[in-house]
């Protein structure tokens, strides 16, 4: 069974705000998504965006690790089954 909490709406500038109990464990500044359906409100934290990994702190700590040259960044095209004339679905013209 879900816990119930009472909260109070108050005026904040030209808007209204809902003061949430500390017991909910929501930290200040958390961005929330609010849904209203037939007079009922639901709210949940906005999913965080995936973070990129920053490797600048370990750069140079792995012996033999170096940046790829421009030539090393280019790959040969890999063979595809539909490019094989012996494949039953093969046609002369590429499909779009």
mmCIF file as gemmi writes it, N, C-alpha and C atoms, coordinates in Angstrom:
data_model
loop_
_atom_site.group_PDB
_atom_site.id
_atom_site.type_symbol
_atom_site.label_atom_id
_atom_site.label_alt_id
_atom_site.label_comp_id
_atom_site.label_asym_id
_atom_site.label_entity_id
_atom_site.label_seq_id
_atom_site.pdbx_PDB_ins_code
_atom_site.Cartn_x
_atom_site.Cartn_y
_atom_site.Cartn_z
_atom_site.occupancy
_atom_site.B_iso_or_equiv
_atom_site.pdbx_formal_charge
_atom_site.auth_seq_id
_atom_site.auth_asym_id
_atom_site.pdbx_PDB_model_num
ATOM 1 N N . UNK Axp A 1 ? 0.844 -1.179 0 1 0 ? 1 A 1
ATOM 2 C CA . UNK Axp A 1 ? 0 0 0 1 0 ? 1 A 1
ATOM 3 C C . UNK Axp A 1 ? 0.89 1.243 0 1 0 ? 1 A 1
ATOM 4 N N . UNK Axp A 2 ? 0.526 2.21 -0.788 1 0 ? 2 A 1
ATOM 5 C CA . UNK Axp A 2 ? 1.298 3.447 -0.905 1 0 ? 2 A 1
ATOM 6 C C . UNK Axp A 2 ? 1.102 4.319 0.323 1 0 ? 2 A 1
ATOM 7 N N . UNK Axp A 3 ? 2.152 5.048 0.681 1 0 ? 3 A 1
ATOM 8 C CA . UNK Axp A 3 ? 2.037 5.999 1.796 1 0 ? 3 A 1
ATOM 9 C C . UNK Axp A 3 ? 1.378 7.268 1.291 1 0 ? 3 A 1
ATOM 10 N N . UNK Axp A 4 ? 0.632 7.911 2.148 1 0 ? 4 A 1
ATOM 11 C CA . UNK Axp A 4 ? -0.004 9.179 1.801 1 0 ? 4 A 1
ATOM 12 C C . UNK Axp A 4 ? 0.604 10.291 2.634 1 0 ? 4 A 1
ATOM 13 N N . UNK Axp A 5 ? 0.783 11.437 2.006 1 0 ? 5 A 1
ATOM 14 C CA . UNK Axp A 5 ? 1.308 12.623 2.668 1 0 ? 5 A 1
ATOM 15 C C . UNK Axp A 5 ? 0.392 13.786 2.337 1 0 ? 5 A 1
ATOM 16 N N . UNK Axp A 6 ? 0.295 14.719 3.246 1 0 ? 6 A 1
ATOM 17 C CA . UNK Axp A 6 ? -0.445 15.954 2.975 1 0 ? 6 A 1
ATOM 18 C C . UNK Axp A 6 ? 0.556 17.028 2.599 1 0 ? 6 A 1
ATOM 19 N N . UNK Axp A 7 ? 0.182 17.818 1.617 1 0 ? 7 A 1
ATOM 20 C CA . UNK Axp A 7 ? 1.037 18.912 1.169 1 0 ? 7 A 1
ATOM 21 C C . UNK Axp A 7 ? 0.146 20.12 0.948 1 0 ? 7 A 1
ATOM 22 N N . UNK Axp A 8 ? 0.754 21.29 1 1 0 ? 8 A 1
ATOM 23 C CA . UNK Axp A 8 ? -0.02 22.516 0.885 1 0 ? 8 A 1
ATOM 24 C C . UNK Axp A 8 ? 0.479 23.342 -0.293 1 0 ? 8 A 1
ATOM 25 N N . UNK Axp A 9 ? -0.464 23.873 -1.048 1 0 ? 9 A 1
ATOM 26 C CA . UNK Axp A 9 ? -0.152 24.747 -2.176 1 0 ? 9 A 1
ATOM 27 C C . UNK Axp A 9 ? -0.035 26.17 -1.654 1 0 ? 9 A 1
ATOM 28 N N . UNK Axp A 10 ? 0.984 26.889 -2.123 1 0 ? 10 A 1
ATOM 29 C CA . UNK Axp A 10 ? 1.153 28.282 -1.719 1 0 ? 10 A 1
ATOM 30 C C . UNK Axp A 10 ? 1.551 29.112 -2.926 1 0 ? 10 A 1
ATOM 31 N N . UNK Axp A 11 ? 1.374 30.419 -2.818 1 0 ? 11 A 1
ATOM 32 C CA . UNK Axp A 11 ? 1.704 31.34 -3.902 1 0 ? 11 A 1
ATOM 33 C C . UNK Axp A 11 ? 3.2 31.613 -3.881 1 0 ? 11 A 1
ATOM 34 N N . UNK Axp A 12 ? 3.802 31.574 -5.067 1 0 ? 12 A 1
ATOM 35 C CA . UNK Axp A 12 ? 5.224 31.856 -5.218 1 0 ? 12 A 1
ATOM 36 C C . UNK Axp A 12 ? 5.374 32.738 -6.45 1 0 ? 12 A 1
ATOM 37 N N . UNK Axp A 13 ? 5.443 34.048 -6.242 1 0 ? 13 A 1
ATOM 38 C CA . UNK Axp A 13 ? 5.473 34.985 -7.364 1 0 ? 13 A 1
ATOM 39 C C . UNK Axp A 13 ? 4.125 34.971 -8.057 1 0 ? 13 A 1
ATOM 40 N N . UNK Axp A 14 ? 4.129 34.794 -9.372 1 0 ? 14 A 1
ATOM 41 C CA . UNK Axp A 14 ? 2.881 34.71 -10.13 1 0 ? 14 A 1
ATOM 42 C C . UNK Axp A 14 ? 2.419 33.264 -10.316 1 0 ? 14 A 1
ATOM 43 N N . UNK Axp A 15 ? 3.069 32.334 -9.644 1 0 ? 15 A 1
ATOM 44 C CA . UNK Axp A 15 ? 2.733 30.917 -9.766 1 0 ? 15 A 1
ATOM 45 C C . UNK Axp A 15 ? 2.27 30.38 -8.425 1 0 ? 15 A 1
ATOM 46 N N . UNK Axp A 16 ? 1.865 29.132 -8.431 1 0 ? 16 A 1
ATOM 47 C CA . UNK Axp A 16 ? 1.606 28.432 -7.176 1 0 ? 16 A 1
ATOM 48 C C . UNK Axp A 16 ? 2.62 27.301 -7.084 1 0 ? 16 A 1
ATOM 49 N N . UNK Axp A 17 ? 2.954 26.908 -5.877 1 0 ? 17 A 1
ATOM 50 C CA . UNK Axp A 17 ? 3.936 25.853 -5.654 1 0 ? 17 A 1
ATOM 51 C C . UNK Axp A 17 ? 3.372 24.857 -4.66 1 0 ? 17 A 1
ATOM 52 N N . UNK Axp A 18 ? 3.867 23.656 -4.715 1 0 ? 18 A 1
ATOM 53 C CA . UNK Axp A 18 ? 3.446 22.604 -3.804 1 0 ? 18 A 1
ATOM 54 C C . UNK Axp A 18 ? 4.634 22.248 -2.931 1 0 ? 18 A 1
ATOM 55 N N . UNK Axp A 19 ? 4.493 22.431 -1.646 1 0 ? 19 A 1
ATOM 56 C CA . UNK Axp A 19 ? 5.565 22.097 -0.706 1 0 ? 19 A 1
ATOM 57 C C . UNK Axp A 19 ? 5.447 20.613 -0.386 1 0 ? 19 A 1
ATOM 58 N N . UNK Axp A 20 ? 6.492 19.857 -0.713 1 0 ? 20 A 1
ATOM 59 C CA . UNK Axp A 20 ? 6.473 18.411 -0.51 1 0 ? 20 A 1
ATOM 60 C C . UNK Axp A 20 ? 7.189 18.041 0.784 1 0 ? 20 A 1
ATOM 61 N N . UNK Axp A 21 ? 6.681 17.056 1.503 1 0 ? 21 A 1
ATOM 62 C CA . UNK Axp A 21 ? 7.316 16.648 2.755 1 0 ? 21 A 1
ATOM 63 C C . UNK Axp A 21 ? 8.735 16.122 2.537 1 0 ? 21 A 1
ATOM 64 N N . UNK Axp A 22 ? 9.617 16.413 3.472 1 0 ? 22 A 1
ATOM 65 C CA . UNK Axp A 22 ? 11.005 15.965 3.415 1 0 ? 22 A 1
ATOM 66 C C . UNK Axp A 22 ? 11.083 14.438 3.38 1 0 ? 22 A 1
ATOM 67 N N . UNK Axp A 23 ? 10.095 13.786 3.987 1 0 ? 23 A 1
ATOM 68 C CA . UNK Axp A 23 ? 10.079 12.322 4.062 1 0 ? 23 A 1
ATOM 69 C C . UNK Axp A 23 ? 10.061 11.663 2.683 1 0 ? 23 A 1
ATOM 70 N N . UNK Axp A 24 ? 9.669 12.391 1.65 1 0 ? 24 A 1
ATOM 71 C CA . UNK Axp A 24 ? 9.668 11.834 0.299 1 0 ? 24 A 1
ATOM 72 C C . UNK Axp A 24 ? 11.083 11.664 -0.248 1 0 ? 24 A 1
ATOM 73 N N . UNK Axp A 25 ? 12.046 12.371 0.334 1 0 ? 25 A 1
ATOM 74 C CA . UNK Axp A 25 ? 13.439 12.225 -0.068 1 0 ? 25 A 1
ATOM 75 C C . UNK Axp A 25 ? 13.81 12.911 -1.365 1 0 ? 25 A 1
ATOM 76 N N . UNK Axp A 26 ? 13.014 13.87 -1.798 1 0 ? 26 A 1
ATOM 77 C CA . UNK Axp A 26 ? 13.315 14.599 -3.03 1 0 ? 26 A 1
ATOM 78 C C . UNK Axp A 26 ? 14.289 15.722 -2.696 1 0 ? 26 A 1
ATOM 79 N N . UNK Axp A 27 ? 15.402 15.777 -3.42 1 0 ? 27 A 1
ATOM 80 C CA . UNK Axp A 27 ? 16.398 16.805 -3.135 1 0 ? 27 A 1
ATOM 81 C C . UNK Axp A 27 ? 16.033 18.109 -3.838 1 0 ? 27 A 1
ATOM 82 N N . UNK Axp A 28 ? 16.445 19.193 -3.231 1 0 ? 28 A 1
ATOM 83 C CA . UNK Axp A 28 ? 16.171 20.524 -3.78 1 0 ? 28 A 1
ATOM 84 C C . UNK Axp A 28 ? 16.783 20.651 -5.164 1 0 ? 28 A 1
ATOM 85 N N . UNK Axp A 29 ? 16.037 21.231 -6.087 1 0 ? 29 A 1
ATOM 86 C CA . UNK Axp A 29 ? 16.526 21.443 -7.446 1 0 ? 29 A 1
ATOM 87 C C . UNK Axp A 29 ? 16.213 20.298 -8.397 1 0 ? 29 A 1
ATOM 88 N N . UNK Axp A 30 ? 15.609 19.219 -7.897 1 0 ? 30 A 1
ATOM 89 C CA . UNK Axp A 30 ? 15.251 18.098 -8.759 1 0 ? 30 A 1
ATOM 90 C C . UNK Axp A 30 ? 14.17 18.533 -9.739 1 0 ? 30 A 1
ATOM 91 N N . UNK Axp A 31 ? 14.422 18.318 -11.027 1 0 ? 31 A 1
ATOM 92 C CA . UNK Axp A 31 ? 13.422 18.661 -12.039 1 0 ? 31 A 1
ATOM 93 C C . UNK Axp A 31 ? 12.368 17.559 -12.068 1 0 ? 31 A 1
ATOM 94 N N . UNK Axp A 32 ? 11.101 17.968 -12.041 1 0 ? 32 A 1
ATOM 95 C CA . UNK Axp A 32 ? 10.003 17.012 -11.967 1 0 ? 32 A 1
ATOM 96 C C . UNK Axp A 32 ? 9.12 17.109 -13.202 1 0 ? 32 A 1
ATOM 97 N N . UNK Axp A 33 ? 8.542 15.998 -13.586 1 0 ? 33 A 1
ATOM 98 C CA . UNK Axp A 33 ? 7.564 15.927 -14.66 1 0 ? 33 A 1
ATOM 99 C C . UNK Axp A 33 ? 6.2 15.792 -13.997 1 0 ? 33 A 1
ATOM 100 N N . UNK Axp A 34 ? 5.261 16.688 -14.338 1 0 ? 34 A 1
ATOM 101 C CA . UNK Axp A 34 ? 3.933 16.689 -13.722 1 0 ? 34 A 1
ATOM 102 C C . UNK Axp A 34 ? 2.899 16.375 -14.793 1 0 ? 34 A 1
ATOM 103 N N . UNK Axp A 35 ? 2.007 15.428 -14.489 1 0 ? 35 A 1
ATOM 104 C CA . UNK Axp A 35 ? 0.908 15.071 -15.389 1 0 ? 35 A 1
ATOM 105 C C . UNK Axp A 35 ? -0.411 15.344 -14.694 1 0 ? 35 A 1
ATOM 106 N N . UNK Axp A 36 ? -1.36 15.888 -15.454 1 0 ? 36 A 1
ATOM 107 C CA . UNK Axp A 36 ? -2.711 16.12 -14.927 1 0 ? 36 A 1
ATOM 108 C C . UNK Axp A 36 ? -3.676 15.34 -15.794 1 0 ? 36 A 1
ATOM 109 N N . UNK Axp A 37 ? -4.51 14.55 -15.155 1 0 ? 37 A 1
ATOM 110 C CA . UNK Axp A 37 ? -5.527 13.801 -15.88 1 0 ? 37 A 1
ATOM 111 C C . UNK Axp A 37 ? -6.806 13.798 -15.057 1 0 ? 37 A 1
ATOM 112 N N . UNK Axp A 38 ? -7.813 14.468 -15.601 1 0 ? 38 A 1
ATOM 113 C CA . UNK Axp A 38 ? -9.128 14.548 -14.956 1 0 ? 38 A 1
ATOM 114 C C . UNK Axp A 38 ? -9.04 15.044 -13.514 1 0 ? 38 A 1
ATOM 115 N N . UNK Axp A 39 ? -8.249 16.058 -13.3 1 0 ? 39 A 1
ATOM 116 C CA . UNK Axp A 39 ? -8.152 16.67 -11.977 1 0 ? 39 A 1
ATOM 117 C C . UNK Axp A 39 ? -7.22 15.957 -11.015 1 0 ? 39 A 1
ATOM 118 N N . UNK Axp A 40 ? -6.573 14.868 -11.446 1 0 ? 40 A 1
ATOM 119 C CA . UNK Axp A 40 ? -5.599 14.164 -10.609 1 0 ? 40 A 1
ATOM 120 C C . UNK Axp A 40 ? -4.205 14.476 -11.141 1 0 ? 40 A 1
ATOM 121 N N . UNK Axp A 41 ? -3.272 14.648 -10.231 1 0 ? 41 A 1
ATOM 122 C CA . UNK Axp A 41 ? -1.91 15.011 -10.6 1 0 ? 41 A 1
ATOM 123 C C . UNK Axp A 41 ? -0.954 13.885 -10.232 1 0 ? 41 A 1
ATOM 124 N N . UNK Axp A 42 ? -0.021 13.619 -11.114 1 0 ? 42 A 1
ATOM 125 C CA . UNK Axp A 42 ? 1.063 12.677 -10.861 1 0 ? 42 A 1
ATOM 126 C C . UNK Axp A 42 ? 2.363 13.418 -11.137 1 0 ? 42 A 1
ATOM 127 N N . UNK Axp A 43 ? 3.371 13.138 -10.348 1 0 ? 43 A 1
ATOM 128 C CA . UNK Axp A 43 ? 4.673 13.744 -10.616 1 0 ? 43 A 1
ATOM 129 C C . UNK Axp A 43 ? 5.76 12.717 -10.38 1 0 ? 43 A 1
ATOM 130 N N . UNK Axp A 44 ? 6.849 12.877 -11.149 1 0 ? 44 A 1
ATOM 131 C CA . UNK Axp A 44 ? 7.998 11.987 -11.022 1 0 ? 44 A 1
ATOM 132 C C . UNK Axp A 44 ? 9.238 12.736 -11.492 1 0 ? 44 A 1
ATOM 133 N N . UNK Axp A 45 ? 10.409 12.326 -11.014 1 0 ? 45 A 1
ATOM 134 C CA . UNK Axp A 45 ? 11.637 12.985 -11.459 1 0 ? 45 A 1
ATOM 135 C C . UNK Axp A 45 ? 11.847 12.792 -12.959 1 0 ? 45 A 1
ATOM 136 N N . UNK Axp A 46 ? 12.345 13.825 -13.621 1 0 ? 46 A 1
ATOM 137 C CA . UNK Axp A 46 ? 12.668 13.739 -15.041 1 0 ? 46 A 1
ATOM 138 C C . UNK Axp A 46 ? 13.878 12.82 -15.173 1 0 ? 46 A 1
ATOM 139 N N . UNK Axp A 47 ? 13.827 11.842 -16.098 1 0 ? 47 A 1
ATOM 140 C CA . UNK Axp A 47 ? 14.985 10.961 -16.273 1 0 ? 47 A 1
ATOM 141 C C . UNK Axp A 47 ? 16.221 11.774 -16.646 1 0 ? 47 A 1
ATOM 142 N N . UNK Axp A 48 ? 17.334 11.451 -16.018 1 0 ? 48 A 1
ATOM 143 C CA . UNK Axp A 48 ? 18.562 12.193 -16.307 1 0 ? 48 A 1
ATOM 144 C C . UNK Axp A 48 ? 19.121 11.763 -17.653 1 0 ? 48 A 1
ATOM 145 N N . UNK Axp A 49 ? 19.77 12.697 -18.326 1 0 ? 49 A 1
ATOM 146 C CA . UNK Axp A 49 ? 20.396 12.403 -19.608 1 0 ? 49 A 1
ATOM 147 C C . UNK Axp A 49 ? 21.644 11.577 -19.357 1 0 ? 49 A 1
ATOM 148 N N . UNK Axp A 50 ? 21.947 10.685 -20.299 1 0 ? 50 A 1
ATOM 149 C CA . UNK Axp A 50 ? 23.14 9.869 -20.132 1 0 ? 50 A 1
ATOM 150 C C . UNK Axp A 50 ? 24.373 10.769 -20.189 1 0 ? 50 A 1
ATOM 151 N N . UNK Axp A 51 ? 25.292 10.497 -19.331 1 0 ? 51 A 1
ATOM 152 C CA . UNK Axp A 51 ? 26.513 11.294 -19.239 1 0 ? 51 A 1
ATOM 153 C C . UNK Axp A 51 ? 27.582 10.697 -20.146 1 0 ? 51 A 1
ATOM 154 N N . UNK Axp A 52 ? 28.383 11.555 -20.731 1 0 ? 52 A 1
ATOM 155 C CA . UNK Axp A 52 ? 29.514 11.089 -21.51 1 0 ? 52 A 1
ATOM 156 C C . UNK Axp A 52 ? 30.664 10.819 -20.549 1 0 ? 52 A 1
ATOM 157 N N . UNK Axp A 53 ? 31.461 9.833 -20.876 1 0 ? 53 A 1
ATOM 158 C CA . UNK Axp A 53 ? 32.602 9.486 -20.035 1 0 ? 53 A 1
ATOM 159 C C . UNK Axp A 53 ? 33.76 10.41 -20.39 1 0 ? 53 A 1
ATOM 160 N N . UNK Axp A 54 ? 34.335 11.037 -19.387 1 0 ? 54 A 1
ATOM 161 C CA . UNK Axp A 54 ? 35.472 11.931 -19.579 1 0 ? 54 A 1
ATOM 162 C C . UNK Axp A 54 ? 36.75 11.167 -19.244 1 0 ? 54 A 1
ATOM 163 N N . UNK Axp A 55 ? 37.564 10.921 -20.246 1 0 ? 55 A 1
ATOM 164 C CA . UNK Axp A 55 ? 38.789 10.157 -20.049 1 0 ? 55 A 1
ATOM 165 C C . UNK Axp A 55 ? 40.024 11.031 -19.866 1 0 ? 55 A 1
ATOM 166 N N . UNK Axp A 56 ? 39.836 12.333 -19.762 1 0 ? 56 A 1
ATOM 167 C CA . UNK Axp A 56 ? 41.006 13.212 -19.654 1 0 ? 56 A 1
ATOM 168 C C . UNK Axp A 56 ? 41.802 12.938 -18.386 1 0 ? 56 A 1
ATOM 169 N N . UNK Axp A 57 ? 41.161 12.451 -17.342 1 0 ? 57 A 1
ATOM 170 C CA . UNK Axp A 57 ? 41.866 12.179 -16.091 1 0 ? 57 A 1
ATOM 171 C C . UNK Axp A 57 ? 42.783 10.977 -16.162 1 0 ? 57 A 1
ATOM 172 N N . UNK Axp A 58 ? 42.523 10.036 -17.084 1 0 ? 58 A 1
ATOM 173 C CA . UNK Axp A 58 ? 43.373 8.844 -17.171 1 0 ? 58 A 1
ATOM 174 C C . UNK Axp A 58 ? 44.248 8.849 -18.418 1 0 ? 58 A 1
ATOM 175 N N . UNK Axp A 59 ? 44.117 9.883 -19.246 1 0 ? 59 A 1
ATOM 176 C CA . UNK Axp A 59 ? 44.914 9.96 -20.46 1 0 ? 59 A 1
ATOM 177 C C . UNK Axp A 59 ? 46.392 9.922 -20.109 1 0 ? 59 A 1
ATOM 178 N N . UNK Axp A 60 ? 47.118 9.038 -20.731 1 0 ? 60 A 1
ATOM 179 C CA . UNK Axp A 60 ? 48.55 8.927 -20.494 1 0 ? 60 A 1
ATOM 180 C C . UNK Axp A 60 ? 48.894 7.934 -19.403 1 0 ? 60 A 1
ATOM 181 N N . UNK Axp A 61 ? 47.918 7.443 -18.657 1 0 ? 61 A 1
ATOM 182 C CA . UNK Axp A 61 ? 48.22 6.506 -17.577 1 0 ? 61 A 1
ATOM 183 C C . UNK Axp A 61 ? 48.274 5.063 -18.069 1 0 ? 61 A 1
ATOM 184 N N . UNK Axp A 62 ? 47.885 4.809 -19.3 1 0 ? 62 A 1
ATOM 185 C CA . UNK Axp A 62 ? 47.922 3.459 -19.871 1 0 ? 62 A 1
ATOM 186 C C . UNK Axp A 62 ? 49.064 3.398 -20.876 1 0 ? 62 A 1
ATOM 187 N N . UNK Axp A 63 ? 50.111 2.633 -20.576 1 0 ? 63 A 1
ATOM 188 C CA . UNK Axp A 63 ? 51.235 2.562 -21.505 1 0 ? 63 A 1
ATOM 189 C C . UNK Axp A 63 ? 50.796 1.976 -22.845 1 0 ? 63 A 1
ATOM 190 N N . UNK Axp A 64 ? 51.283 2.552 -23.912 1 0 ? 64 A 1
ATOM 191 C CA . UNK Axp A 64 ? 50.96 2.064 -25.245 1 0 ? 64 A 1
ATOM 192 C C . UNK Axp A 64 ? 49.652 2.594 -25.803 1 0 ? 64 A 1
ATOM 193 N N . UNK Axp A 65 ? 48.909 3.341 -25.02 1 0 ? 65 A 1
ATOM 194 C CA . UNK Axp A 65 ? 47.639 3.896 -25.48 1 0 ? 65 A 1
ATOM 195 C C . UNK Axp A 65 ? 47.899 5.253 -26.12 1 0 ? 65 A 1
ATOM 196 N N . UNK Axp A 66 ? 47.474 5.397 -27.354 1 0 ? 66 A 1
ATOM 197 C CA . UNK Axp A 66 ? 47.649 6.677 -28.034 1 0 ? 66 A 1
ATOM 198 C C . UNK Axp A 66 ? 46.422 6.952 -28.887 1 0 ? 66 A 1
ATOM 199 N N . UNK Axp A 67 ? 46.277 8.183 -29.287 1 0 ? 67 A 1
ATOM 200 C CA . UNK Axp A 67 ? 45.135 8.571 -30.118 1 0 ? 67 A 1
ATOM 201 C C . UNK Axp A 67 ? 45.264 7.937 -31.496 1 0 ? 67 A 1
ATOM 202 N N . UNK Axp A 68 ? 44.128 7.628 -32.106 1 0 ? 68 A 1
ATOM 203 C CA . UNK Axp A 68 ? 44.13 7.062 -33.451 1 0 ? 68 A 1
ATOM 204 C C . UNK Axp A 68 ? 44.466 8.147 -34.468 1 0 ? 68 A 1
ATOM 205 N N . UNK Axp A 69 ? 45.214 7.752 -35.485 1 0 ? 69 A 1
ATOM 206 C CA . UNK Axp A 69 ? 45.483 8.681 -36.58 1 0 ? 69 A 1
ATOM 207 C C . UNK Axp A 69 ? 44.257 8.719 -37.489 1 0 ? 69 A 1
ATOM 208 N N . UNK Axp A 70 ? 44.222 9.672 -38.408 1 0 ? 70 A 1
ATOM 209 C CA . UNK Axp A 70 ? 43.092 9.784 -39.331 1 0 ? 70 A 1
ATOM 210 C C . UNK Axp A 70 ? 42.933 8.506 -40.153 1 0 ? 70 A 1
ATOM 211 N N . UNK Axp A 71 ? 44.056 7.917 -40.584 1 0 ? 71 A 1
ATOM 212 C CA . UNK Axp A 71 ? 43.999 6.686 -41.37 1 0 ? 71 A 1
ATOM 213 C C . UNK Axp A 71 ? 43.432 5.535 -40.546 1 0 ? 71 A 1
ATOM 214 N N . UNK Axp A 72 ? 43.765 5.486 -39.262 1 0 ? 72 A 1
ATOM 215 C CA . UNK Axp A 72 ? 43.267 4.403 -38.401 1 0 ? 72 A 1
ATOM 216 C C . UNK Axp A 72 ? 41.775 4.547 -38.097 1 0 ? 72 A 1
ATOM 217 N N . UNK Axp A 73 ? 41.238 5.732 -38.281 1 0 ? 73 A 1
ATOM 218 C CA . UNK Axp A 73 ? 39.816 5.962 -38.008 1 0 ? 73 A 1
ATOM 219 C C . UNK Axp A 73 ? 38.92 5.534 -39.162 1 0 ? 73 A 1
ATOM 220 N N . UNK Axp A 74 ? 39.502 5.291 -40.324 1 0 ? 74 A 1
ATOM 221 C CA . UNK Axp A 74 ? 38.723 4.89 -41.49 1 0 ? 74 A 1
ATOM 222 C C . UNK Axp A 74 ? 38.701 3.371 -41.574 1 0 ? 74 A 1
ATOM 223 N N . UNK Axp A 75 ? 37.52 2.834 -41.812 1 0 ? 75 A 1
ATOM 224 C CA . UNK Axp A 75 ? 37.351 1.387 -41.863 1 0 ? 75 A 1
ATOM 225 C C . UNK Axp A 75 ? 37.012 0.948 -43.279 1 0 ? 75 A 1
ATOM 226 N N . UNK Axp A 76 ? 37.441 -0.261 -43.607 1 0 ? 76 A 1
ATOM 227 C CA . UNK Axp A 76 ? 37.057 -0.87 -44.875 1 0 ? 76 A 1
ATOM 228 C C . UNK Axp A 76 ? 35.587 -1.252 -44.778 1 0 ? 76 A 1
ATOM 229 N N . UNK Axp A 77 ? 34.83 -1.092 -45.866 1 0 ? 77 A 1
ATOM 230 C CA . UNK Axp A 77 ? 33.429 -1.519 -45.806 1 0 ? 77 A 1
ATOM 231 C C . UNK Axp A 77 ? 33.363 -3.033 -45.604 1 0 ? 77 A 1
ATOM 232 N N . UNK Axp A 78 ? 32.512 -3.467 -44.719 1 0 ? 78 A 1
ATOM 233 C CA . UNK Axp A 78 ? 32.389 -4.9 -44.454 1 0 ? 78 A 1
ATOM 234 C C . UNK Axp A 78 ? 31.454 -5.533 -45.477 1 0 ? 78 A 1
ATOM 235 N N . UNK Axp A 79 ? 31.697 -6.796 -45.823 1 0 ? 79 A 1
ATOM 236 C CA . UNK Axp A 79 ? 30.842 -7.451 -46.818 1 0 ? 79 A 1
ATOM 237 C C . UNK Axp A 79 ? 29.423 -7.646 -46.278 1 0 ? 79 A 1
ATOM 238 N N . UNK Axp A 80 ? 28.456 -7.515 -47.161 1 0 ? 80 A 1
ATOM 239 C CA . UNK Axp A 80 ? 27.048 -7.691 -46.805 1 0 ? 80 A 1
ATOM 240 C C . UNK Axp A 80 ? 26.491 -8.862 -47.602 1 0 ? 80 A 1
ATOM 241 N N . UNK Axp A 81 ? 25.638 -9.624 -46.995 1 0 ? 81 A 1
ATOM 242 C CA . UNK Axp A 81 ? 25.062 -10.8 -47.648 1 0 ? 81 A 1
ATOM 243 C C . UNK Axp A 81 ? 24.319 -10.427 -48.924 1 0 ? 81 A 1
ATOM 244 N N . UNK Axp A 82 ? 23.667 -9.274 -48.93 1 0 ? 82 A 1
ATOM 245 C CA . UNK Axp A 82 ? 22.887 -8.895 -50.109 1 0 ? 82 A 1
ATOM 246 C C . UNK Axp A 82 ? 23.755 -8.405 -51.267 1 0 ? 82 A 1
ATOM 247 N N . UNK Axp A 83 ? 25.063 -8.234 -51.033 1 0 ? 83 A 1
ATOM 248 C CA . UNK Axp A 83 ? 25.979 -7.89 -52.118 1 0 ? 83 A 1
ATOM 249 C C . UNK Axp A 83 ? 26.494 -9.141 -52.837 1 0 ? 83 A 1
ATOM 250 N N . UNK Axp A 84 ? 26.205 -10.315 -52.313 1 0 ? 84 A 1
ATOM 251 C CA . UNK Axp A 84 ? 26.675 -11.579 -52.875 1 0 ? 84 A 1
ATOM 252 C C . UNK Axp A 84 ? 25.72 -12.045 -53.977 1 0 ? 84 A 1
ATOM 253 N N . UNK Axp A 85 ? 26.202 -12.177 -55.238 1 0 ? 85 A 1
ATOM 254 C CA . UNK Axp A 85 ? 25.317 -12.601 -56.33 1 0 ? 85 A 1
ATOM 255 C C . UNK Axp A 85 ? 24.714 -13.99 -56.117 1 0 ? 85 A 1
ATOM 256 N N . UNK Axp A 86 ? 25.342 -14.826 -55.284 1 0 ? 86 A 1
ATOM 257 C CA . UNK Axp A 86 ? 24.813 -16.168 -55.018 1 0 ? 86 A 1
ATOM 258 C C . UNK Axp A 86 ? 23.688 -16.157 -53.993 1 0 ? 86 A 1
ATOM 259 N N . UNK Axp A 87 ? 23.463 -15.013 -53.36 1 0 ? 87 A 1
ATOM 260 C CA . UNK Axp A 87 ? 22.38 -14.915 -52.371 1 0 ? 87 A 1
ATOM 261 C C . UNK Axp A 87 ? 21.047 -14.921 -53.106 1 0 ? 87 A 1
ATOM 262 N N . UNK Axp A 88 ? 20.048 -15.715 -52.655 1 0 ? 88 A 1
ATOM 263 C CA . UNK Axp A 88 ? 18.779 -15.837 -53.381 1 0 ? 88 A 1
ATOM 264 C C . UNK Axp A 88 ? 18.043 -14.514 -53.581 1 0 ? 88 A 1
ATOM 265 N N . UNK Axp A 89 ? 18.2 -13.555 -52.696 1 0 ? 89 A 1
ATOM 266 C CA . UNK Axp A 89 ? 17.485 -12.292 -52.835 1 0 ? 89 A 1
ATOM 267 C C . UNK Axp A 89 ? 18.262 -11.224 -53.586 1 0 ? 89 A 1
ATOM 268 N N . UNK Axp A 90 ? 19.394 -11.594 -54.204 1 0 ? 90 A 1
ATOM 269 C CA . UNK Axp A 90 ? 20.266 -10.611 -54.849 1 0 ? 90 A 1
ATOM 270 C C . UNK Axp A 90 ? 19.628 -10.05 -56.108 1 0 ? 90 A 1
ATOM 271 N N . UNK Axp A 91 ? 19.765 -8.723 -56.306 1 0 ? 91 A 1
ATOM 272 C CA . UNK Axp A 91 ? 19.325 -8.069 -57.541 1 0 ? 91 A 1
ATOM 273 C C . UNK Axp A 91 ? 20.432 -7.158 -58.027 1 0 ? 91 A 1
ATOM 274 N N . UNK Axp A 92 ? 20.405 -6.836 -59.315 1 0 ? 92 A 1
ATOM 275 C CA . UNK Axp A 92 ? 21.421 -5.952 -59.899 1 0 ? 92 A 1
ATOM 276 C C . UNK Axp A 92 ? 21.337 -4.544 -59.34 1 0 ? 92 A 1
ATOM 277 N N . UNK Axp A 93 ? 20.125 -4.068 -59.115 1 0 ? 93 A 1
ATOM 278 C CA . UNK Axp A 93 ? 19.942 -2.695 -58.646 1 0 ? 93 A 1
ATOM 279 C C . UNK Axp A 93 ? 19.741 -2.688 -57.136 1 0 ? 93 A 1
ATOM 280 N N . UNK Axp A 94 ? 20.347 -1.729 -56.457 1 0 ? 94 A 1
ATOM 281 C CA . UNK Axp A 94 ? 20.159 -1.648 -55.003 1 0 ? 94 A 1
ATOM 282 C C . UNK Axp A 94 ? 18.711 -1.327 -54.656 1 0 ? 94 A 1
ATOM 283 N N . UNK Axp A 95 ? 18.25 -1.885 -53.559 1 0 ? 95 A 1
ATOM 284 C CA . UNK Axp A 95 ? 16.893 -1.605 -53.086 1 0 ? 95 A 1
ATOM 285 C C . UNK Axp A 95 ? 16.896 -0.339 -52.253 1 0 ? 95 A 1
ATOM 286 N N . UNK Axp A 96 ? 15.794 0.382 -52.313 1 0 ? 96 A 1
ATOM 287 C CA . UNK Axp A 96 ? 15.714 1.608 -51.514 1 0 ? 96 A 1
ATOM 288 C C . UNK Axp A 96 ? 14.726 1.455 -50.395 1 0 ? 96 A 1
